[in-house]
Structure formats: structure tokens, C-alpha cells
Amino acid sequence: MHEIALCNSLVGLIRDQQRERGFARVRRVIVEVGVLGHVDPHALDFAFEVEAKDSPAQDAVLEIREIEGRAWCMDCSELVSIAKRGDACPGCGGYGMIVEQGEELRLKELEVI
Ligand SMILES: [Zn+2]
């Protein structure tokens, strides 16, 4: 379950932020998760709870925002939306696609006290 590893680095980032900004606690954590990244939001939520224990983010609400998948189609020479990795281009049906967006997990915002 790679959600544990993701949340481990997420909590690491939050600790770095705490050192820089000097807040006491985190109330809400907003992350952007690409739909192509094989991240299960429920597993992520659970993993976050485990990893955030005894950290400034303990009891914080994890808000997950999904980012759509986008890929560059080499045949159409344009960016298209895809639902999952390996999908064909909705324009031409081809598979000459380079994924541009949708595999990342990004810390977007921290609501702190
Ligand atoms: Zn295409």
C-alpha cells in the first residue's frame, strides 16, 4: 500500500512547514491527487491518520482534491483528457500519448492554528 509512503512524506513536508512558519497545529490539509496515480482516497485518508499521529497534523482533516489526467497526443499535437493511464486519445483513438498531468500528489494548502 503506497499510500503509507505518500503520507509519510506528506507529514514530513508538514513538519518542515512547521519549522519554517512556526504554527502550533494543522487543522486542515488540502492535497491534490492525480486520478492516474493509483491512489485510493480511502486508503490515503486512513494512512494519513496513522502517519499524522503525534505530529502537528494529528486530528487534522485531510481534504483530497482530484486532478484530472491529461496527456499529450503526438498525432493530434494537443493536450487531451484521459481517465486512466493507457487510455487511447479521445480525438484520434491513437496510443501515442505522453502523460502530462494526473500522477502527482501535491500538498496544496495547510490551514493552521
Ligand atoms: Zn490524438
Backbone and ligand atoms as CSV (ligand in chain L), in Angstrom:
chain,resi,resn,atom,element,x,y,z
A,1,MET,N,N,0.857,-1.200,0.000
A,1,MET,CA,C,0.000,0.000,0.000
A,1,MET,C,C,0.886,1.241,0.000
A,2,HIS,N,N,1.018,1.904,-1.151
A,2,HIS,CA,C,1.950,3.030,-1.231
A,2,HIS,C,C,1.395,4.312,-0.620
A,3,GLU,N,N,0.119,4.275,-0.224
A,3,GLU,CA,C,-0.467,5.443,0.445
A,3,GLU,C,C,0.278,5.766,1.747
A,4,ILE,N,N,0.744,4.733,2.440
A,4,ILE,CA,C,1.505,4.936,3.688
A,4,ILE,C,C,2.768,5.754,3.391
A,5,ALA,N,N,3.495,5.349,2.362
A,5,ALA,CA,C,4.727,6.063,1.989
A,5,ALA,C,C,4.415,7.500,1.586
A,6,LEU,N,N,3.325,7.680,0.848
A,6,LEU,CA,C,2.931,9.031,0.427
A,6,LEU,C,C,2.629,9.912,1.638
A,7,CYS,N,N,1.896,9.346,2.603
A,7,CYS,CA,C,1.514,10.128,3.774
A,7,CYS,C,C,2.706,10.372,4.676
A,8,ASN,N,N,3.638,9.440,4.673
A,8,ASN,CA,C,4.860,9.628,5.442
A,8,ASN,C,C,5.610,10.850,4.917
A,9,SER,N,N,5.746,10.987,3.610
A,9,SER,CA,C,6.436,12.176,3.088
A,9,SER,C,C,5.585,13.423,3.250
A,10,LEU,N,N,4.271,13.250,3.187
A,10,LEU,CA,C,3.374,14.387,3.394
A,10,LEU,C,C,3.541,14.958,4.803
A,11,VAL,N,N,3.570,14.089,5.802
A,11,VAL,CA,C,3.749,14.545,7.180
A,11,VAL,C,C,5.148,15.158,7.351
A,12,GLY,N,N,6.133,14.605,6.641
A,12,GLY,CA,C,7.480,15.194,6.649
A,12,GLY,C,C,7.454,16.631,6.141
A,13,LEU,N,N,6.708,16.851,5.059
A,13,LEU,CA,C,6.560,18.199,4.495
A,13,LEU,C,C,5.900,19.141,5.488
A,14,ILE,N,N,4.884,18.607,6.186
A,14,ILE,CA,C,4.164,19.419,7.166
A,14,ILE,C,C,5.093,19.813,8.319
A,15,ARG,N,N,5.947,18.873,8.747
A,15,ARG,CA,C,6.916,19.201,9.805
A,15,ARG,C,C,7.900,20.280,9.337
A,16,ASP,N,N,8.330,20.191,8.072
A,16,ASP,CA,C,9.218,21.221,7.508
A,16,ASP,C,C,8.539,22.586,7.546
A,17,GLN,N,N,7.266,22.593,7.128
A,17,GLN,CA,C,6.483,23.832,7.115
A,17,GLN,C,C,6.362,24.407,8.527
A,18,GLN,N,N,6.182,23.508,9.496
A,18,GLN,CA,C,6.031,23.962,10.876
A,18,GLN,C,C,7.315,24.639,11.352
A,19,ARG,N,N,8.462,24.050,10.980
A,19,ARG,CA,C,9.741,24.651,11.355
A,19,ARG,C,C,9.909,26.032,10.724
A,20,GLU,N,N,9.468,26.156,9.465
A,20,GLU,CA,C,9.607,27.429,8.757
A,20,GLU,C,C,8.643,28.490,9.268
A,21,ARG,N,N,7.411,28.088,9.504
A,21,ARG,CA,C,6.358,29.066,9.771
A,21,ARG,C,C,5.984,29.162,11.240
A,22,GLY,N,N,6.351,28.157,12.035
A,22,GLY,CA,C,6.147,28.225,13.473
A,22,GLY,C,C,4.714,28.151,13.958
A,23,PHE,N,N,3.837,27.478,13.212
A,23,PHE,CA,C,2.468,27.302,13.707
A,23,PHE,C,C,2.414,26.159,14.716
A,24,ALA,N,N,1.305,26.121,15.483
A,24,ALA,CA,C,1.190,25.090,16.519
A,24,ALA,C,C,0.620,23.795,15.963
A,25,ARG,N,N,-0.503,23.924,15.301
A,25,ARG,CA,C,-1.175,22.725,14.812
A,25,ARG,C,C,-1.769,22.949,13.429
A,26,VAL,N,N,-2.037,21.852,12.776
A,26,VAL,CA,C,-2.674,21.915,11.464
A,26,VAL,C,C,-4.121,21.468,11.610
A,27,ARG,N,N,-5.030,22.277,11.066
A,27,ARG,CA,C,-6.442,21.947,11.183
A,27,ARG,C,C,-6.934,21.225,9.924
A,28,ARG,N,N,-6.394,21.651,8.788
A,28,ARG,CA,C,-6.853,21.054,7.539
A,28,ARG,C,C,-5.679,20.945,6.571
A,29,VAL,N,N,-5.619,19.828,5.903
A,29,VAL,CA,C,-4.567,19.606,4.912
A,29,VAL,C,C,-5.249,19.372,3.576
A,30,ILE,N,N,-4.915,20.210,2.611
A,30,ILE,CA,C,-5.520,20.035,1.291
A,30,ILE,C,C,-4.462,19.490,0.336
A,31,VAL,N,N,-4.740,18.331,-0.219
A,31,VAL,CA,C,-3.809,17.746,-1.176
A,31,VAL,C,C,-4.492,17.579,-2.530
A,32,GLU,N,N,-3.695,17.703,-3.566
A,32,GLU,CA,C,-4.184,17.432,-4.911
A,32,GLU,C,C,-3.647,16.073,-5.336
A,33,VAL,N,N,-4.552,15.232,-5.778
A,33,VAL,CA,C,-4.167,13.877,-6.154
A,33,VAL,C,C,-4.591,13.623,-7.593
A,34,GLY,N,N,-3.632,13.266,-8.414
A,34,GLY,CA,C,-3.939,12.962,-9.811
A,34,GLY,C,C,-4.686,11.644,-9.929
A,35,VAL,N,N,-5.690,11.621,-10.806
A,35,VAL,CA,C,-6.510,10.409,-10.937
A,35,VAL,C,C,-5.735,9.252,-11.584
A,36,LEU,N,N,-4.594,9.545,-12.187
A,36,LEU,CA,C,-3.822,8.479,-12.841
A,36,LEU,C,C,-2.818,7.830,-11.888
A,37,GLY,N,N,-2.729,8.352,-10.678
A,37,GLY,CA,C,-1.667,7.928,-9.766
A,37,GLY,C,C,-1.966,6.692,-8.948
A,38,HIS,N,N,-3.093,6.040,-9.195
A,38,HIS,CA,C,-3.463,4.821,-8.462
A,38,HIS,C,C,-3.512,5.043,-6.963
A,39,VAL,N,N,-3.971,6.201,-6.553
A,39,VAL,CA,C,-4.115,6.467,-5.124
A,39,VAL,C,C,-5.587,6.286,-4.761
A,40,ASP,N,N,-5.831,5.446,-3.772
A,40,ASP,CA,C,-7.176,5.223,-3.289
A,40,ASP,C,C,-7.463,6.237,-2.178
A,41,PRO,N,N,-8.429,7.138,-2.404
A,41,PRO,CA,C,-8.686,8.197,-1.417
A,41,PRO,C,C,-8.978,7.656,-0.018
A,42,HIS,N,N,-9.673,6.533,0.065
A,42,HIS,CA,C,-9.991,5.972,1.385
A,42,HIS,C,C,-8.726,5.469,2.069
A,43,ALA,N,N,-7.898,4.791,1.316
A,43,ALA,CA,C,-6.632,4.290,1.855
A,43,ALA,C,C,-5.743,5.463,2.252
A,44,LEU,N,N,-5.799,6.534,1.462
A,44,LEU,CA,C,-4.985,7.713,1.740
A,44,LEU,C,C,-5.427,8.363,3.054
A,45,ASP,N,N,-6.731,8.441,3.217
A,45,ASP,CA,C,-7.310,9.004,4.421
A,45,ASP,C,C,-6.867,8.215,5.655
A,46,PHE,N,N,-6.948,6.903,5.553
A,46,PHE,CA,C,-6.556,6.021,6.647
A,46,PHE,C,C,-5.058,6.145,6.927
A,47,ALA,N,N,-4.261,6.119,5.874
A,47,ALA,CA,C,-2.806,6.196,6.018
A,47,ALA,C,C,-2.401,7.522,6.655
A,48,PHE,N,N,-3.127,8.569,6.289
A,48,PHE,CA,C,-2.819,9.884,6.843
A,48,PHE,C,C,-3.059,9.904,8.348
A,49,GLU,N,N,-4.163,9.289,8.741
A,49,GLU,CA,C,-4.492,9.235,10.162
A,49,GLU,C,C,-3.376,8.525,10.942
A,50,VAL,N,N,-2.883,7.430,10.380
A,50,VAL,CA,C,-1.810,6.659,11.012
A,50,VAL,C,C,-0.515,7.475,11.074
A,51,GLU,N,N,-0.136,8.072,9.951
A,51,GLU,CA,C,1.141,8.777,9.860
A,51,GLU,C,C,1.139,10.108,10.614
A,52,ALA,N,N,-0.028,10.726,10.736
A,52,ALA,CA,C,-0.099,12.047,11.365
A,52,ALA,C,C,-0.146,11.969,12.890
A,53,LYS,N,N,-0.283,10.746,13.400
A,53,LYS,CA,C,-0.342,10.577,14.845
A,53,LYS,C,C,0.942,11.151,15.475
A,54,ASP,N,N,0.781,11.899,16.572
A,54,ASP,CA,C,1.914,12.531,17.266
A,54,ASP,C,C,2.689,13.516,16.400
A,55,SER,N,N,2.036,14.052,15.388
A,55,SER,CA,C,2.649,15.111,14.579
A,55,SER,C,C,1.745,16.337,14.703
A,56,PRO,N,N,2.201,17.503,14.194
A,56,PRO,CA,C,1.335,18.695,14.259
A,56,PRO,C,C,0.032,18.511,13.481
A,57,ALA,N,N,-0.017,17.496,12.636
A,57,ALA,CA,C,-1.212,17.288,11.811
A,57,ALA,C,C,-2.156,16.244,12.395
A,58,GLN,N,N,-1.864,15.812,13.625
A,58,GLN,CA,C,-2.777,14.861,14.249
A,58,GLN,C,C,-4.157,15.492,14.360
A,59,ASP,N,N,-5.187,14.722,14.042
A,59,ASP,CA,C,-6.588,15.169,14.072
A,59,ASP,C,C,-6.918,16.191,12.982
A,60,ALA,N,N,-5.995,16.471,12.097
A,60,ALA,CA,C,-6.316,17.388,11.002
A,60,ALA,C,C,-7.219,16.682,9.989
A,61,VAL,N,N,-8.009,17.486,9.305
A,61,VAL,CA,C,-8.879,16.943,8.265
A,61,VAL,C,C,-8.080,16.899,6.959
A,62,LEU,N,N,-8.101,15.762,6.319
A,62,LEU,CA,C,-7.433,15.639,5.027
A,62,LEU,C,C,-8.457,15.845,3.926
A,63,GLU,N,N,-8.234,16.883,3.133
A,63,GLU,CA,C,-9.153,17.159,2.037
A,63,GLU,C,C,-8.465,16.797,0.729
A,64,ILE,N,N,-9.076,15.889,0.013
A,64,ILE,CA,C,-8.457,15.380,-1.208
A,64,ILE,C,C,-9.148,15.980,-2.431
A,65,ARG,N,N,-8.375,16.651,-3.244
A,65,ARG,CA,C,-8.931,17.192,-4.488
A,65,ARG,C,C,-8.338,16.420,-5.658
A,66,GLU,N,N,-9.200,15.934,-6.489
A,66,GLU,CA,C,-8.701,15.148,-7.616
A,66,GLU,C,C,-8.327,16.045,-8.785
A,67,ILE,N,N,-7.222,15.711,-9.409
A,67,ILE,CA,C,-6.801,16.411,-10.620
A,67,ILE,C,C,-7.008,15.459,-11.781
A,68,GLU,N,N,-7.591,15.952,-12.844
A,68,GLU,CA,C,-7.857,15.067,-13.981
A,68,GLU,C,C,-6.560,14.683,-14.689
A,69,GLY,N,N,-6.628,13.578,-15.387
A,69,GLY,CA,C,-5.475,13.133,-16.156
A,69,GLY,C,C,-5.418,13.845,-17.503
A,70,ARG,N,N,-4.226,14.304,-17.863
A,70,ARG,CA,C,-4.064,14.950,-19.157
A,70,ARG,C,C,-2.824,14.383,-19.837
A,71,ALA,N,N,-2.956,14.184,-21.108
A,71,ALA,CA,C,-1.831,13.638,-21.857
A,71,ALA,C,C,-1.680,14.390,-23.177
A,72,TRP,N,N,-0.465,14.371,-23.668
A,72,TRP,CA,C,-0.152,14.989,-24.952
A,72,TRP,C,C,-0.265,13.916,-26.014
A,73,CYS,N,N,-1.136,14.143,-27.002
A,73,CYS,CA,C,-1.240,13.198,-28.108
A,73,CYS,C,C,-0.293,13.639,-29.211
A,74,MET,N,N,0.617,12.745,-29.569
A,74,MET,CA,C,1.621,13.114,-30.578
A,74,MET,C,C,1.019,13.211,-31.973
A,75,ASP,N,N,-0.072,12.478,-32.208
A,75,ASP,CA,C,-0.713,12.538,-33.529
A,75,ASP,C,C,-1.548,13.804,-33.703
A,76,CYS,N,N,-2.293,14.150,-32.649
A,76,CYS,CA,C,-3.143,15.348,-32.736
A,76,CYS,C,C,-2.360,16.615,-32.394
A,77,SER,N,N,-1.190,16.446,-31.773
A,77,SER,CA,C,-0.414,17.579,-31.282
A,77,SER,C,C,-1.240,18.467,-30.361
A,78,GLU,N,N,-1.945,17.837,-29.460
A,78,GLU,CA,C,-2.638,18.638,-28.458
A,78,GLU,C,C,-2.830,17.861,-27.161
A,79,LEU,N,N,-3.126,18.626,-26.092
A,79,LEU,CA,C,-3.379,18.029,-24.790
A,79,LEU,C,C,-4.811,17.531,-24.738
A,80,VAL,N,N,-4.983,16.300,-24.295
A,80,VAL,CA,C,-6.323,15.729,-24.183
A,80,VAL,C,C,-6.521,15.179,-22.775
A,81,SER,N,N,-7.787,15.003,-22.389
A,81,SER,CA,C,-8.095,14.444,-21.078
A,81,SER,C,C,-8.204,12.931,-21.173
A,82,ILE,N,N,-7.640,12.249,-20.191
A,82,ILE,CA,C,-7.797,10.797,-20.136
A,82,ILE,C,C,-8.215,10.387,-18.729
A,83,ALA,N,N,-8.966,9.301,-18.652
A,83,ALA,CA,C,-9.476,8.845,-17.353
A,83,ALA,C,C,-8.471,7.948,-16.654
A,84,LYS,N,N,-7.721,7.182,-17.427
A,84,LYS,CA,C,-6.691,6.342,-16.800
A,84,LYS,C,C,-5.503,6.163,-17.739
A,85,ARG,N,N,-4.412,5.730,-17.135
A,85,ARG,CA,C,-3.188,5.500,-17.883
A,85,ARG,C,C,-3.426,4.422,-18.942
A,86,GLY,N,N,-2.911,4.608,-20.132
A,86,GLY,CA,C,-3.087,3.609,-21.180
A,86,GLY,C,C,-4.327,3.827,-22.024
A,87,ASP,N,N,-5.127,4.852,-21.668
A,87,ASP,CA,C,-6.287,5.178,-22.488
A,87,ASP,C,C,-5.852,5.699,-23.847
A,88,ALA,N,N,-6.706,5.457,-24.839
A,88,ALA,CA,C,-6.438,5.990,-26.171
A,88,ALA,C,C,-6.833,7.460,-26.225
A,89,CYS,N,N,-6.314,8.157,-27.200
A,89,CYS,CA,C,-6.674,9.556,-27.411
A,89,CYS,C,C,-8.144,9.653,-27.790
A,90,PRO,N,N,-8.913,10.510,-27.093
A,90,PRO,CA,C,-10.339,10.646,-27.434
A,90,PRO,C,C,-10.547,11.292,-28.808
A,91,GLY,N,N,-9.509,11.960,-29.307
A,91,GLY,CA,C,-9.626,12.612,-30.609
A,91,GLY,C,C,-9.417,11.652,-31.765
A,92,CYS,N,N,-8.279,10.936,-31.754
A,92,CYS,CA,C,-7.919,10.108,-32.904
A,92,CYS,C,C,-7.893,8.617,-32.599
A,93,GLY,N,N,-8.058,8.247,-31.330
A,93,GLY,CA,C,-8.057,6.833,-30.974
A,93,GLY,C,C,-6.669,6.230,-30.909
A,94,GLY,N,N,-5.642,7.057,-31.049
A,94,GLY,CA,C,-4.271,6.551,-31.056
A,94,GLY,C,C,-3.717,6.392,-29.639
A,95,TYR,N,N,-2.575,5.714,-29.581
A,95,TYR,CA,C,-1.949,5.467,-28.278
A,95,TYR,C,C,-0.593,6.168,-28.128
A,96,GLY,N,N,-0.305,7.087,-29.029
A,96,GLY,CA,C,0.956,7.823,-28.937
A,96,GLY,C,C,0.823,8.965,-27.947
A,97,MET,N,N,0.668,8.574,-26.663
A,97,MET,CA,C,0.329,9.569,-25.654
A,97,MET,C,C,1.425,9.706,-24.610
A,98,ILE,N,N,1.696,10.949,-24.227
A,98,ILE,CA,C,2.634,11.208,-23.139
A,98,ILE,C,C,1.857,11.866,-22.006
A,99,VAL,N,N,1.850,11.207,-20.858
A,99,VAL,CA,C,1.092,11.738,-19.722
A,99,VAL,C,C,1.760,13.019,-19.214
A,100,GLU,N,N,0.957,14.067,-19.103
A,100,GLU,CA,C,1.469,15.372,-18.673
A,100,GLU,C,C,1.054,15.699,-17.249
A,101,GLN,N,N,-0.090,15.223,-16.868
A,101,GLN,CA,C,-0.644,15.590,-15.569
A,101,GLN,C,C,-1.574,14.505,-15.082
A,102,GLY,N,N,-1.595,14.314,-13.764
A,102,GLY,CA,C,-2.559,13.376,-13.204
A,102,GLY,C,C,-1.934,12.260,-12.414
A,103,GLU,N,N,-0.597,12.270,-12.272
A,103,GLU,CA,C,0.056,11.210,-11.498
A,103,GLU,C,C,0.624,11.728,-10.194
A,104,GLU,N,N,0.464,13.023,-9.945
A,104,GLU,CA,C,1.121,13.634,-8.797
A,104,GLU,C,C,0.270,13.625,-7.539
A,105,LEU,N,N,0.952,13.749,-6.415
A,105,LEU,CA,C,0.282,14.056,-5.165
A,105,LEU,C,C,0.983,15.291,-4.629
A,106,ARG,N,N,0.222,16.365,-4.478
A,106,ARG,CA,C,0.818,17.643,-4.115
A,106,ARG,C,C,0.166,18.214,-2.876
A,107,LEU,N,N,0.986,18.717,-1.980
A,107,LEU,CA,C,0.439,19.437,-0.829
A,107,LEU,C,C,0.031,20.819,-1.323
A,108,LYS,N,N,-1.269,21.097,-1.274
A,108,LYS,CA,C,-1.781,22.323,-1.877
A,108,LYS,C,C,-1.853,23.448,-0.837
A,109,GLU,N,N,-2.392,23.111,0.323
A,109,GLU,CA,C,-2.641,24.151,1.305
A,109,GLU,C,C,-2.709,23.572,2.712
A,110,LEU,N,N,-2.234,24.338,3.671
A,110,LEU,CA,C,-2.346,23.944,5.074
A,110,LEU,C,C,-3.145,25.011,5.799
A,111,GLU,N,N,-4.162,24.572,6.519
A,111,GLU,CA,C,-4.884,25.508,7.360
A,111,GLU,C,C,-4.361,25.281,8.775
A,112,VAL,N,N,-3.709,26.311,9.317
A,112,VAL,CA,C,-3.029,26.100,10.591
A,112,VAL,C,C,-3.593,26.976,11.702
A,113,ILE,N,N,-3.290,26.592,12.929
A,113,ILE,CA,C,-3.721,27.370,14.090
A,113,ILE,C,C,-2.479,27.979,14.737
L,1,ZN,ZN,ZN,-4.950,12.055,-30.825
